[in-house]
Amino acid sequence: MLSAVNVDNLKYYREPDWTGIKHGIFTRHGGYSAAPWASLNVGGTVGDDVDAVRANHRLMYEALDVAGAQACTTWLVHSADVVVALGPVENRRWLAKADGIITNQPDIPLVMRYADCTPLLFYDPIQQVIGLAHAGWRGTVQGMASNMVLAMQDTYGSKPGDIQAIIGPAISCEAFQVGEEVVKAVEDHFGTLDGLMRRDPADGTAYVDLWAANMLDLERAGVENITVAGLCTYQRTDEFFSHRAEKGRTGRFGAVISL
């Protein structure tokens, strides 16, 4: 179970057993942004004031005591692509168009932004490797979670049994109503729908479980140590931004992880 940490006006969630690294999944509170992005919005493409967004990033890095000037992120495109972070790219705020990052470099914080899609955090304490990913339904059915495990294996020699993972706050099955094209995509990728969706008994509407889907993808990749936050962004707009609940007019909360 994740534990909550309060630093000044900020609140973030962390895995208490991950003592060897600095990490946090932040809530929406404690920042500089005005409504409808109030207040710790770290999304730079949602219409918020650029200076406020940059100040919010600094608040996160200061709360975790990590090297914010070395932070690495990606341009999120709902893919299952993974890149290796060696440090920031000169004159650019992102490394590449991708939805996963891994590194074994100390003091290179990885950071991403979310508002219903699933944060995935990875830690291999044996090889000293970390990873951060963003998995909406498109990334999930392309194997974002298992691709991260493979990338850690191929790049750094990580063993799946050594890798620990967090499935962070995201929209829950109760709230994630989808069309039949999403149901088909889930079934095509996983070969089953058992435990991955439910239908409304009244009208047959489908609801997909991104938490369970990413857990299954991780388990099939050999990961055994998995923590599920169990926090629904749609139902908990008091703590998190939700693109769906707030009809697209909202911010993005941040996740940061650093060796």
C-alpha beads as a LAMMPS data file, in Angstrom:
LAMMPS data file: protein, C-alpha beads

259 atoms
258 bonds

1 atom types
1 bond types

-500.0 500.0 xlo xhi
-500.0 500.0 ylo yhi
-500.0 500.0 zlo zhi

Masses

1 110.0

Atoms # bond

1 1 1 0.000 0.000 0.000
2 1 1 1.237 3.488 -0.828
3 1 1 1.685 5.940 2.000
4 1 1 0.851 9.650 1.906
5 1 1 3.523 12.261 2.613
6 1 1 2.903 15.953 3.296
7 1 1 5.607 18.539 2.624
8 1 1 4.471 22.112 3.296
9 1 1 1.274 22.431 1.219
10 1 1 2.098 19.508 -1.085
11 1 1 0.918 15.926 -0.714
12 1 1 2.293 12.938 -2.557
13 1 1 2.098 9.153 -2.401
14 1 1 5.074 6.813 -2.218
15 1 1 5.938 3.167 -1.685
16 1 1 7.423 3.013 1.843
17 1 1 9.532 -0.052 0.994
18 1 1 11.351 1.802 -1.794
19 1 1 13.913 3.268 0.566
20 1 1 16.752 3.313 -1.966
21 1 1 15.206 5.896 -4.283
22 1 1 13.299 9.169 -4.196
23 1 1 9.840 9.094 -5.731
24 1 1 6.365 10.509 -5.426
25 1 1 2.982 10.614 -7.146
26 1 1 1.698 14.096 -6.424
27 1 1 -1.863 15.290 -5.877
28 1 1 -3.324 18.428 -7.423
29 1 1 -2.760 20.604 -4.339
30 1 1 -0.084 23.011 -3.177
31 1 1 0.854 24.751 -6.425
32 1 1 0.578 28.112 -8.157
33 1 1 -1.978 27.481 -10.900
34 1 1 -5.380 29.156 -10.928
35 1 1 -8.674 27.409 -11.710
36 1 1 -9.441 25.242 -13.609
37 1 1 -5.860 24.007 -13.250
38 1 1 -5.714 24.602 -9.503
39 1 1 -3.246 24.195 -8.234
40 1 1 -0.259 21.844 -8.747
41 1 1 -0.719 21.460 -12.489
42 1 1 2.425 20.218 -14.235
43 1 1 0.921 19.921 -17.726
44 1 1 2.351 22.488 -20.115
45 1 1 -0.131 22.032 -22.958
46 1 1 -3.489 22.454 -21.212
47 1 1 -3.771 26.252 -21.329
48 1 1 -2.241 27.081 -17.956
49 1 1 0.246 29.900 -17.390
50 1 1 3.718 28.673 -18.370
51 1 1 5.436 30.315 -15.404
52 1 1 2.996 28.678 -12.987
53 1 1 3.627 25.261 -14.538
54 1 1 7.392 25.658 -14.270
55 1 1 7.071 26.805 -10.669
56 1 1 4.931 23.758 -9.916
57 1 1 7.626 21.482 -11.327
58 1 1 10.168 23.141 -9.051
59 1 1 7.914 22.520 -6.053
60 1 1 7.817 18.788 -6.809
61 1 1 11.573 18.513 -7.201
62 1 1 12.186 20.492 -4.013
63 1 1 9.718 18.342 -2.056
64 1 1 11.602 15.189 -3.081
65 1 1 15.042 16.857 -2.880
66 1 1 15.982 15.773 -6.417
67 1 1 17.977 17.521 -9.155
68 1 1 15.204 19.310 -11.038
69 1 1 17.640 20.808 -13.572
70 1 1 18.446 17.255 -14.692
71 1 1 14.829 16.070 -14.944
72 1 1 13.885 14.068 -18.028
73 1 1 10.462 13.617 -19.569
74 1 1 8.868 12.649 -22.888
75 1 1 6.224 13.972 -25.256
76 1 1 3.368 11.609 -24.391
77 1 1 1.698 10.084 -27.436
78 1 1 -0.245 7.071 -26.043
79 1 1 2.368 4.646 -27.377
80 1 1 4.206 1.720 -25.786
81 1 1 7.650 3.036 -26.749
82 1 1 10.433 3.234 -24.153
83 1 1 13.503 5.489 -24.214
84 1 1 16.690 5.499 -22.132
85 1 1 17.474 8.677 -20.188
86 1 1 21.107 9.716 -19.885
87 1 1 20.269 13.339 -19.143
88 1 1 18.234 16.220 -20.589
89 1 1 18.445 17.030 -24.285
90 1 1 19.955 20.442 -24.937
91 1 1 17.469 23.121 -26.026
92 1 1 14.492 20.747 -25.700
93 1 1 12.175 20.008 -22.789
94 1 1 11.566 16.347 -23.700
95 1 1 13.677 13.374 -24.781
96 1 1 11.475 11.882 -27.510
97 1 1 7.891 11.024 -28.398
98 1 1 7.356 8.036 -26.123
99 1 1 5.437 6.945 -23.023
100 1 1 8.135 5.134 -21.074
101 1 1 11.567 6.104 -19.709
102 1 1 14.223 4.016 -17.969
103 1 1 17.621 4.904 -16.509
104 1 1 20.395 3.667 -14.251
105 1 1 21.883 7.127 -13.887
106 1 1 21.841 8.685 -10.398
107 1 1 20.335 12.151 -9.980
108 1 1 18.421 12.000 -13.283
109 1 1 14.788 12.401 -12.158
110 1 1 12.140 10.969 -14.486
111 1 1 8.869 12.893 -14.578
112 1 1 5.503 12.452 -16.342
113 1 1 2.014 13.916 -16.250
114 1 1 -1.392 12.263 -15.779
115 1 1 -5.131 12.908 -15.563
116 1 1 -6.857 9.438 -15.668
117 1 1 -4.178 7.444 -17.528
118 1 1 -2.180 5.005 -15.429
119 1 1 1.151 5.968 -13.841
120 1 1 3.560 3.013 -13.801
121 1 1 6.689 3.248 -11.648
122 1 1 9.486 0.655 -11.735
123 1 1 12.449 -0.116 -9.485
124 1 1 15.098 -2.824 -9.736
125 1 1 17.104 -2.620 -6.491
126 1 1 19.596 -5.236 -7.686
127 1 1 20.743 -3.517 -10.903
128 1 1 19.772 -0.074 -9.589
129 1 1 17.441 0.787 -12.459
130 1 1 14.272 2.876 -12.404
131 1 1 11.489 3.470 -14.893
132 1 1 8.400 5.606 -15.360
133 1 1 5.541 5.080 -17.814
134 1 1 2.189 6.497 -18.873
135 1 1 -0.493 3.967 -19.854
136 1 1 -3.912 4.978 -21.080
137 1 1 -6.036 2.313 -22.715
138 1 1 -4.074 2.571 -25.975
139 1 1 -0.738 2.134 -24.234
140 1 1 -2.130 -0.647 -22.082
141 1 1 -3.310 -2.731 -25.039
142 1 1 0.043 -2.197 -26.752
143 1 1 1.847 -3.655 -23.726
144 1 1 3.318 -0.521 -22.162
145 1 1 3.894 -2.288 -18.842
146 1 1 5.571 -5.377 -20.269
147 1 1 7.596 -3.266 -22.706
148 1 1 9.101 -1.456 -19.728
149 1 1 10.146 -4.778 -18.209
150 1 1 11.676 -5.914 -21.504
151 1 1 13.538 -2.624 -21.889
152 1 1 14.989 -2.946 -18.387
153 1 1 16.036 -6.507 -19.186
154 1 1 17.582 -5.711 -22.559
155 1 1 19.305 -2.474 -21.542
156 1 1 20.458 -3.150 -18.007
157 1 1 20.173 -6.899 -17.441
158 1 1 17.310 -6.630 -14.981
159 1 1 15.571 -9.855 -14.018
160 1 1 11.757 -9.600 -14.019
161 1 1 11.611 -11.234 -10.593
162 1 1 13.772 -8.437 -9.178
163 1 1 11.679 -5.635 -10.654
164 1 1 9.143 -3.945 -8.398
165 1 1 6.249 -1.947 -9.835
166 1 1 3.620 0.565 -8.748
167 1 1 0.301 1.012 -10.535
168 1 1 -0.592 4.531 -9.516
169 1 1 -3.817 6.546 -9.245
170 1 1 -5.881 6.276 -12.435
171 1 1 -9.466 6.013 -13.559
172 1 1 -11.105 2.906 -12.106
173 1 1 -13.199 0.235 -13.760
174 1 1 -16.305 1.678 -12.090
175 1 1 -15.822 4.947 -13.969
176 1 1 -14.081 3.973 -17.218
177 1 1 -16.967 3.448 -19.630
178 1 1 -15.718 2.498 -23.100
179 1 1 -16.925 1.604 -26.570
180 1 1 -16.772 -1.808 -28.173
181 1 1 -13.574 -0.925 -30.058
182 1 1 -11.772 -0.669 -26.719
183 1 1 -13.230 -3.981 -25.554
184 1 1 -11.969 -5.632 -28.741
185 1 1 -8.509 -4.077 -28.331
186 1 1 -8.276 -5.406 -24.769
187 1 1 -9.346 -8.886 -25.828
188 1 1 -6.981 -8.888 -28.820
189 1 1 -3.979 -8.006 -26.638
190 1 1 -4.689 -10.150 -23.592
191 1 1 -6.545 -13.029 -25.232
192 1 1 -9.247 -12.772 -22.573
193 1 1 -11.630 -10.336 -20.931
194 1 1 -11.844 -12.238 -17.646
195 1 1 -11.252 -9.824 -14.800
196 1 1 -10.479 -6.982 -17.202
197 1 1 -13.941 -5.537 -17.805
198 1 1 -17.533 -5.552 -16.654
199 1 1 -20.838 -4.784 -18.310
200 1 1 -23.692 -2.776 -16.894
201 1 1 -26.499 -5.306 -16.371
202 1 1 -29.077 -2.691 -17.343
203 1 1 -27.813 -1.718 -20.797
204 1 1 -24.692 -3.815 -21.483
205 1 1 -22.351 -0.822 -21.451
206 1 1 -18.713 -1.882 -21.095
207 1 1 -16.274 -0.704 -18.412
208 1 1 -12.569 -1.602 -18.626
209 1 1 -10.246 -2.125 -15.661
210 1 1 -6.890 -0.487 -16.472
211 1 1 -5.496 -1.410 -13.054
212 1 1 -6.154 -5.125 -13.604
213 1 1 -5.004 -5.007 -17.231
214 1 1 -1.641 -3.468 -16.352
215 1 1 -1.216 -5.889 -13.462
216 1 1 -1.851 -8.834 -15.789
217 1 1 0.639 -7.449 -18.310
218 1 1 3.257 -7.120 -15.559
219 1 1 2.576 -10.587 -14.186
220 1 1 2.889 -12.141 -17.638
221 1 1 6.241 -10.362 -17.968
222 1 1 7.419 -12.018 -14.763
223 1 1 6.989 -9.190 -12.256
224 1 1 5.826 -10.461 -8.872
225 1 1 6.126 -7.437 -6.587
226 1 1 3.309 -5.086 -7.637
227 1 1 1.636 -2.367 -5.588
228 1 1 -1.741 -1.033 -6.747
229 1 1 -2.604 2.423 -5.414
230 1 1 -6.335 1.755 -5.616
231 1 1 -7.109 5.460 -6.050
232 1 1 -9.596 6.456 -8.753
233 1 1 -8.846 9.820 -10.329
234 1 1 -12.421 10.151 -11.649
235 1 1 -13.939 9.628 -8.209
236 1 1 -11.243 11.567 -6.346
237 1 1 -11.098 14.951 -8.062
238 1 1 -10.616 16.321 -4.553
239 1 1 -7.047 14.976 -4.831
240 1 1 -6.305 14.373 -8.518
241 1 1 -6.988 15.889 -11.913
242 1 1 -9.398 13.856 -14.076
243 1 1 -9.719 14.570 -17.784
244 1 1 -12.972 12.647 -18.011
245 1 1 -14.661 13.816 -14.807
246 1 1 -13.749 17.436 -15.484
247 1 1 -14.642 17.217 -19.186
248 1 1 -11.163 18.024 -20.444
249 1 1 -10.868 21.364 -18.652
250 1 1 -8.306 20.431 -16.042
251 1 1 -4.616 20.029 -15.256
252 1 1 -2.172 17.151 -14.947
253 1 1 -0.692 15.729 -11.755
254 1 1 2.908 14.622 -11.709
255 1 1 4.929 11.524 -10.875
256 1 1 8.671 11.738 -10.237
257 1 1 11.248 9.026 -9.584
258 1 1 15.031 9.396 -9.153
259 1 1 18.007 7.240 -8.159

Bonds

1 1 1 2
2 1 2 3
3 1 3 4
4 1 4 5
5 1 5 6
6 1 6 7
7 1 7 8
8 1 8 9
9 1 9 10
10 1 10 11
11 1 11 12
12 1 12 13
13 1 13 14
14 1 14 15
15 1 15 16
16 1 16 17
17 1 17 18
18 1 18 19
19 1 19 20
20 1 20 21
21 1 21 22
22 1 22 23
23 1 23 24
24 1 24 25
25 1 25 26
26 1 26 27
27 1 27 28
28 1 28 29
29 1 29 30
30 1 30 31
31 1 31 32
32 1 32 33
33 1 33 34
34 1 34 35
35 1 35 36
36 1 36 37
37 1 37 38
38 1 38 39
39 1 39 40
40 1 40 41
41 1 41 42
42 1 42 43
43 1 43 44
44 1 44 45
45 1 45 46
46 1 46 47
47 1 47 48
48 1 48 49
49 1 49 50
50 1 50 51
51 1 51 52
52 1 52 53
53 1 53 54
54 1 54 55
55 1 55 56
56 1 56 57
57 1 57 58
58 1 58 59
59 1 59 60
60 1 60 61
61 1 61 62
62 1 62 63
63 1 63 64
64 1 64 65
65 1 65 66
66 1 66 67
67 1 67 68
68 1 68 69
69 1 69 70
70 1 70 71
71 1 71 72
72 1 72 73
73 1 73 74
74 1 74 75
75 1 75 76
76 1 76 77
77 1 77 78
78 1 78 79
79 1 79 80
80 1 80 81
81 1 81 82
82 1 82 83
83 1 83 84
84 1 84 85
85 1 85 86
86 1 86 87
87 1 87 88
88 1 88 89
89 1 89 90
90 1 90 91
91 1 91 92
92 1 92 93
93 1 93 94
94 1 94 95
95 1 95 96
96 1 96 97
97 1 97 98
98 1 98 99
99 1 99 100
100 1 100 101
101 1 101 102
102 1 102 103
103 1 103 104
104 1 104 105
105 1 105 106
106 1 106 107
107 1 107 108
108 1 108 109
109 1 109 110
110 1 110 111
111 1 111 112
112 1 112 113
113 1 113 114
114 1 114 115
115 1 115 116
116 1 116 117
117 1 117 118
118 1 118 119
119 1 119 120
120 1 120 121
121 1 121 122
122 1 122 123
123 1 123 124
124 1 124 125
125 1 125 126
126 1 126 127
127 1 127 128
128 1 128 129
129 1 129 130
130 1 130 131
131 1 131 132
132 1 132 133
133 1 133 134
134 1 134 135
135 1 135 136
136 1 136 137
137 1 137 138
138 1 138 139
139 1 139 140
140 1 140 141
141 1 141 142
142 1 142 143
143 1 143 144
144 1 144 145
145 1 145 146
146 1 146 147
147 1 147 148
148 1 148 149
149 1 149 150
150 1 150 151
151 1 151 152
152 1 152 153
153 1 153 154
154 1 154 155
155 1 155 156
156 1 156 157
157 1 157 158
158 1 158 159
159 1 159 160
160 1 160 161
161 1 161 162
162 1 162 163
163 1 163 164
164 1 164 165
165 1 165 166
166 1 166 167
167 1 167 168
168 1 168 169
169 1 169 170
170 1 170 171
171 1 171 172
172 1 172 173
173 1 173 174
174 1 174 175
175 1 175 176
176 1 176 177
177 1 177 178
178 1 178 179
179 1 179 180
180 1 180 181
181 1 181 182
182 1 182 183
183 1 183 184
184 1 184 185
185 1 185 186
186 1 186 187
187 1 187 188
188 1 188 189
189 1 189 190
190 1 190 191
191 1 191 192
192 1 192 193
193 1 193 194
194 1 194 195
195 1 195 196
196 1 196 197
197 1 197 198
198 1 198 199
199 1 199 200
200 1 200 201
201 1 201 202
202 1 202 203
203 1 203 204
204 1 204 205
205 1 205 206
206 1 206 207
207 1 207 208
208 1 208 209
209 1 209 210
210 1 210 211
211 1 211 212
212 1 212 213
213 1 213 214
214 1 214 215
215 1 215 216
216 1 216 217
217 1 217 218
218 1 218 219
219 1 219 220
220 1 220 221
221 1 221 222
222 1 222 223
223 1 223 224
224 1 224 225
225 1 225 226
226 1 226 227
227 1 227 228
228 1 228 229
229 1 229 230
230 1 230 231
231 1 231 232
232 1 232 233
233 1 233 234
234 1 234 235
235 1 235 236
236 1 236 237
237 1 237 238
238 1 238 239
239 1 239 240
240 1 240 241
241 1 241 242
242 1 242 243
243 1 243 244
244 1 244 245
245 1 245 246
246 1 246 247
247 1 247 248
248 1 248 249
249 1 249 250
250 1 250 251
251 1 251 252
252 1 252 253
253 1 253 254
254 1 254 255
255 1 255 256
256 1 256 257
257 1 257 258
258 1 258 259
